[in-house]
Amino acid sequence: MIDASRQLLVKEIRIWSRLAHKNILPFLGFIIEGEYPSLISEWMENGTALNYVRENPDTDILELVS
């Protein structure tokens, strides 16, 4: 992982780990496999927001993000 990418990862971890809001999943940790970091949160039964909208095209996106 190059230095600039590492700095961005650290920044993202710092920000997310300090957030506390009912609509934001808590940050649980991270793992780096090879060159690819993954940030870890709780498992969501409906997957990511993007997957949910793709699976439910009639979803009111503005309602979802608010």
VENLINCOR-V593511 format. One record per backbone hydrogen bond with DSSP energy under -1.0 kcal/mol. NH is the residue of the N-H (numbers start at 0). CO is the residue of the C=O. E is the energy in kcal/mol with one decimal. If there is no record, write none. Layout:
nh:NH co:CO e:E
nh:NH co:CO e:E
This chain:
nh:5 co:1 e:-2.3
nh:6 co:2 e:-2.4
nh:7 co:3 e:-2.0
nh:8 co:4 e:-2.3
nh:9 co:5 e:-2.6
nh:10 co:6 e:-2.3
nh:11 co:7 e:-2.4
nh:12 co:8 e:-2.5
nh:13 co:9 e:-2.5
nh:14 co:10 e:-2.4
nh:15 co:11 e:-2.8
nh:16 co:12 e:-2.5
nh:18 co:15 e:-1.1
nh:23 co:20 e:-1.8
nh:27 co:39 e:-3.1
nh:28 co:39 e:-1.2
nh:30 co:37 e:-2.0
nh:32 co:35 e:-2.1
nh:35 co:32 e:-2.0
nh:37 co:30 e:-2.6
nh:39 co:28 e:-3.3
nh:46 co:43 e:-2.2
nh:51 co:47 e:-2.5
nh:52 co:48 e:-2.4
nh:53 co:49 e:-2.2
nh:54 co:50 e:-2.4
nh:55 co:51 e:-1.6
nh:58 co:55 e:-2.3
nh:60 co:58 e:-1.1
nh:63 co:59 e:-2.2
nh:64 co:60 e:-2.5
nh:65 co:61 e:-1.3
